[in-house]
Each structure stands twice: as C-alpha cells, then as structure tokens.
Amino acid sequence: MVTTVTTELQPNVWMVAPFVALLVAIALAPLWFPGWWGRHFGKVTLLLAAITLVCYLAGLHAPARVLRTAEEYLSFICLVGALFVVSGGIHINVKGQATPQANVVFLFIGALVANVLGTTGASMLLIRPWLRMNKYRLTGHHVVFFIFIVANVGGSLTPVGDPPLFLGYLKGVPFWWVGARCWPMWAVGVGTLLAAFFVLDLVNFRQAPRSVREAETAHEQWRFQGLSNLFFLAVVLGAVFLDHPHFVREALMVAAAAGSYLTTSKPVHESNEFNFHPIKEVAILFAGIFSTMMPALDWLQANAGQLGRPTAGLFFWGSGTLSSVLDNAPTYLSFFSAELGAFVSPDMTAAVLSWASAHAAGLPAAAGPHTEQIARGIAALQAHFPHEVLTGQLNPQHAELALLLGNPLPLKCLQAISIGSVFFGANTYIGNGPNFLVKSIADQQKAHTPSFLGYIFKFTLPFMVPMLLLVWWLFFRT
C-alpha cells in the first residue's frame, strides 16, 4: 500500500543526524575499517535506525508514520528479495567473445528489458551472465555502467520499470504516459551512456591479448537453464499490481521466491554461485536507510513549497539530487506532493469535478484567474480518464492529475520529477535498490567494484553528471 507523508510532522533538523551518520559510514567505513565494518555493519545500521525510531515514537508520537515506513520497507524487500531468489534460479550462458559491440548490444537489451521486468528483475536476471561474458577482462566500468543503464536509466519508459514511476502510476499517472512523454530523455540518457561505455570498453578490450580472449571464450556455448522460474517471475511481477487484500502482494512474492528456491536444481544455483549473503546485506542496510531517512523526507515534505519558484529545472535537480542519497521512490512522492501544492488549488480541483458531475460541454461559464488552467484540465480529464468521466467514477485525484497533465509547466515538471528520480538513482550505490544488490553479487564473484566514493569520483562525476547536464539542457532548462 502506497501512502504519502503527512505534512503535520515537523522533525527537528538534528533528527537527520543518524541518516547522515549512516551515509558517512557506508561511504567511508569500508575504506578505513574494512574488516571491522564487515563484521559490525549490521549492528551500526540497526543502532542508528533505533535512535530514529525512538525519536519518532517517544518524541514525535508518530507510530502511524513508523508503521507506514515499515510497510513500505516490507513491500520493498519482498520485491527485491523475490526477484533476487527467482533470477538466481535462471542460468544464462553467453557464447563468444565479449567485444565492445556485443557488450553495447547486451546493455541496450538490458535497458529495454528493465521496462518489462523492472530494474531489479532485469538486474538480477542479467548481472551474472554479464559478469561471466566479461570474466577475462572484468573491470569496474563493467559493473558501474551496468548499474547506470540496466539498474536505473533504462527503466524509465514504463511504471513497471522503476519504483518511483510505479508509485506515480498508483497515484493516478496513466500507465502509457511515461513512455509517451519520457522516451526522448530515455534515448538521450541511454545513448550517451552507451557511447561513453563503448569508448572505455574498446580501450579495455584492446589491452587483452587476442590469444587470451580466444582461450577464455573458445568453449562457451549459449545455454539457458532454470526456465521454469519464468513462471515464478511472472507471479512476482503480477503481484506488483495487487494492493488488496492487505499484504497479499507480499505473500505472493514470498511464496514465489520459496517455490523457486525449492524447485530449482542445485547445479543451477551452483552455476550462478547463488547464496543469500547479498540480499542479507541489502536487507540490513536498507532497513537502516528506510528508518533513518524519515526525518529527511518529512522535512522535505513540509518545506518543499519554500524551495523557490516552481520550474522544471528545480524539480529535476531537486528530486534528482535527493534521489542520489535517499531512496528514489519516497523522494518522488515528496516532490509529486510538492508539485500538487504548487500548481493545483482546491478551488481548481472543485471546478474540474463540478464540470464533470454536470457533464457540461465547453468551458466553465464563470471567468476567473484560473479559467484557462481549468479548461485545459478538463480537456486532459477527457483525454486521460474517459472511462471515469463516462461512468461518473471520478475522484479528486483524477482532477488533480488532469490539471497537471493538461497544463504545460506542470506537465514538464512532472516529466522532470519522473526522469530526475530515476536517472539520479544511479549516482550512488544507495540511490536505488538494485545498485547495492549488483555490487554485492559482483563482489561475491571477485569483480573489481569501486568503493562508495570511488564510484562517485571515478564514474558518476565524469560520466553521469555530463549526461544529466545534457538532459537538463535539452529538456528542462526553460
């Protein structure tokens, strides 16, 4: 169940300290105290989470807020965990040398698949064959660009693609609106990253002697095992759209994961080097992140209207910057609420609903300061929600969405929030759920993954930031 943050909560700014401490620990502890952090990261994470929970329960007296966060975390970890287990039962082996051209095609296909299976599903299905096909020359850029493209940017064409877009769908954004309005940004983002990857990979490819490349790939064959798990994958993806009865979605996901694990043959799991360590690490760290980020999100929800004059650029950089360090799904919801507050008033919503209830034709008779916006909202209501108009099943949410979708500036701002939340989630390991899972699997298979800060300075700043600047310049500058 998706809920929004209540604006009545006003956490003290110092309550953000555990969240900041957790981010600093994730960034620096593996560099400074790797052994100690590996043994005690769970204790540190849960201690910081406990401090925030005590503040909310004993200080703010907000058990409902904590319960909502717990439900969101449960939905998140059930989805990520189920996809991890089910995809771990599918073994894909790729034949031939992993040339730069072949790698670019693989990543492009992964970007498309991410819109069908979700970024988590696509990442869990494809990361192991990706690591295997590049095993003889595997470097950090293979892991990071996989995260950039498959685990994040690629999944911005459908609500299934990434959690923020799915939350938007549950809030009323039409399913196909994302693809229809966001494909140009998707094309620029994916194309720019693929071009940068090709250059890096070409240099890396030429450094590997031809004899080594041929020896390492001579005996590779196309092989697909565990395809019965596609049924369990379909169950998980279908469960995403269920919201009632309560917890039926999570129960189906857990059941699918259990069915997959119990029916998958041991050789398939061994071929994938499957174990539960990566998902255990993700579950612990994100339990801490979900808990400690509550004050940051609540402060944003209460103060988003003071961020300045609403522009598409403001929403793009605002939602994106926070999505780099906060989970991008609740960040999307916060900026979505801020946009509604900035552009949609109760009077405008009432005017649209009044027109719909009277089945009036044309514009409202009375002129006013928002007549043009209301008229465009009515046109959008007819275009995007025709069934609800005809059957009289409209609610205020439909009217609010129509006012956003029907007016140029709010429409562009909603595009900016959608793209910002998804694209910027690639900037750090904690920006989106699949990022840390991919890193954990790559670490387990002895890949050369960069540290938290190495990821940012070696890859995000030189490759992601220029792409984000280009997207802003082309689409959200004015």
Salt bridges, closest charged atoms under 4 A:
GLU71 OE2 - HIS246 NE2 3.46
ASP201 OD1 - ARG137 NH1 2.85
ASP201 OD1 - HIS141 NE2 2.97
ASP201 OD1 - HIS142 NE2 2.78
GLU214 OE2 - ARG210 NE 2.91
GLU220 OE2 - LYS135 NZ 2.94
ASP243 OD2 - HIS244 NE2 3.87
ASP243 OD1 - ARG249 NH2 3.65
GLU250 OE2 - ARG249 NE 3.36
GLU270 OE2 - LYS266 NZ 3.99
GLU281 OE1 - HIS277 NE2 3.98
ASP298 OD1 - ARG65 NE 2.99
GLU372 OE2 - ARG376 NH2 2.64
ASP443 OD2 - LYS439 NZ 2.68
